[in-house]
Amino acid sequence: MKNVASFIVIVLFSALGYAQNGPKIEFTAPDNTIDYGKISKSDNGVRSFEFTNTGDAPLLITSAESTVSSIVVTKPGGAIMPGKKGKIDVKYNMTAGPIRKTITVETNAVNYPDGRVALKIKGEVF
């Protein structure tokens, strides 16, 4: 009986250790990817990654960048409070050809390793 009680206590404390408190970011885009599809060069190239802070603390987006100059990324300036929504705007340069790019977002979110989230855009400009 003593062993069973000890086991239950250990399981409960382990479960509490895995419960993460803090800000959490959840994107609405499937697989954190926006598919432009087949679009013409006349499209303005602006799309938005919408997200919600599903945690219990303010969410800070400290950085949102692409490694290529053909993408301009605009992040929220302030904290996103728990339960509130936000968006990260992405403007692609609309150069003819396939689109396969990644935007790295750095946050204080506890549900991603080191708070880093990879967002992707794909499609084709004709």
C-alpha positions as CSV (number, residue, x, y, z in Angstrom):
1,M,0.0,0.0,0.0
2,K,2.8,2.3,0.9
3,N,4.4,1.7,-2.6
4,V,1.2,2.5,-4.3
5,A,0.8,5.8,-2.5
6,S,4.4,6.7,-3.2
7,F,3.9,5.9,-6.9
8,I,0.7,8.1,-7.1
9,V,2.6,11.0,-5.4
10,I,5.5,10.7,-7.9
11,V,3.1,10.6,-10.9
12,L,1.2,13.7,-9.7
13,F,4.4,15.7,-9.2
14,S,5.7,14.6,-12.6
15,A,2.5,15.7,-14.3
16,L,2.7,19.1,-12.6
17,G,6.3,19.4,-13.8
18,Y,5.2,18.9,-17.4
19,A,2.4,21.5,-17.2
20,Q,3.9,24.6,-18.7
21,N,2.9,28.0,-17.4
22,G,3.5,31.1,-19.4
23,P,2.7,32.5,-22.8
24,K,1.8,30.0,-25.6
25,I,1.5,30.9,-29.3
26,E,-0.9,29.0,-31.6
27,F,-1.1,29.8,-35.3
28,T,-4.2,29.4,-37.3
29,A,-2.4,28.4,-40.5
30,P,-2.1,24.6,-40.9
31,D,1.5,23.5,-40.3
32,N,2.4,27.2,-39.8
33,T,2.4,27.6,-43.6
34,I,0.6,30.0,-45.9
35,D,0.1,28.8,-49.5
36,Y,0.0,31.6,-52.0
37,G,-1.1,29.2,-54.7
38,K,-0.5,30.3,-58.3
39,I,-0.6,34.1,-58.3
40,S,0.3,36.8,-60.8
41,K,3.0,39.4,-60.3
42,S,0.3,42.1,-59.9
43,D,-0.7,40.6,-56.5
44,N,0.5,42.8,-53.6
45,G,2.2,39.8,-52.0
46,V,0.9,40.6,-48.5
47,R,-0.4,37.7,-46.3
48,S,-0.9,37.4,-42.5
49,F,0.0,34.7,-40.0
50,E,-2.7,35.0,-37.4
51,F,-2.1,33.6,-33.9
52,T,-3.6,33.5,-30.4
53,N,-1.8,33.6,-27.1
54,T,-3.3,30.5,-25.4
55,G,-1.1,30.8,-22.4
56,D,-1.5,32.6,-19.1
57,A,1.1,35.3,-19.4
58,P,1.8,38.1,-21.9
59,L,3.4,36.9,-25.2
60,L,6.3,38.9,-26.6
61,I,7.5,38.6,-30.2
62,T,11.1,39.8,-30.0
63,S,12.0,39.1,-33.6
64,A,10.4,38.1,-36.9
65,E,12.8,37.9,-39.8
66,S,13.6,36.2,-43.1
67,T,17.0,35.5,-44.4
68,V,16.1,36.8,-47.8
69,S,15.6,40.4,-48.8
70,S,12.5,39.5,-51.0
71,I,10.4,39.3,-47.8
72,V,9.4,42.1,-45.5
73,V,8.1,41.0,-42.1
74,T,6.0,43.1,-39.8
75,K,5.5,41.9,-36.2
76,P,3.3,43.3,-33.4
77,G,5.0,46.0,-31.4
78,G,3.6,45.2,-27.9
79,A,2.8,42.3,-25.8
80,I,-0.2,40.1,-26.7
81,M,-2.2,39.4,-23.6
82,P,-3.5,35.9,-22.7
83,G,-6.5,35.0,-24.9
84,K,-5.9,37.8,-27.4
85,K,-5.1,37.5,-31.1
86,G,-2.3,39.0,-33.1
87,K,-0.8,38.8,-36.6
88,I,2.5,38.8,-38.3
89,D,2.4,40.3,-41.8
90,V,4.5,39.0,-44.6
91,K,5.1,40.9,-47.9
92,Y,6.7,38.9,-50.7
93,N,8.5,40.7,-53.5
94,M,6.5,38.8,-56.2
95,T,9.5,37.7,-58.3
96,A,8.4,35.2,-61.0
97,G,9.0,31.6,-60.0
98,P,8.4,29.3,-57.1
99,I,8.0,30.5,-53.6
100,R,9.6,28.4,-50.8
101,K,10.7,30.7,-47.9
102,T,10.9,30.5,-44.2
103,I,10.4,33.2,-41.6
104,T,11.9,32.7,-38.1
105,V,9.9,34.2,-35.2
106,E,11.5,34.5,-31.8
107,T,9.1,34.7,-28.8
108,N,8.9,34.0,-25.1
109,A,6.4,31.2,-25.8
110,V,6.9,28.1,-23.7
111,N,5.3,25.7,-26.2
112,Y,8.1,25.9,-28.8
113,P,11.8,25.0,-28.1
114,D,13.6,28.2,-27.1
115,G,10.5,30.1,-28.2
116,R,11.5,29.9,-31.9
117,V,8.8,29.3,-34.5
118,A,9.4,28.6,-38.2
119,L,6.7,30.1,-40.5
120,K,6.7,29.1,-44.1
121,I,5.3,30.5,-47.3
122,K,4.9,28.7,-50.6
123,G,3.4,29.1,-54.0
124,E,4.2,30.2,-57.5
125,V,4.3,33.6,-59.1
126,F,3.7,33.8,-62.9
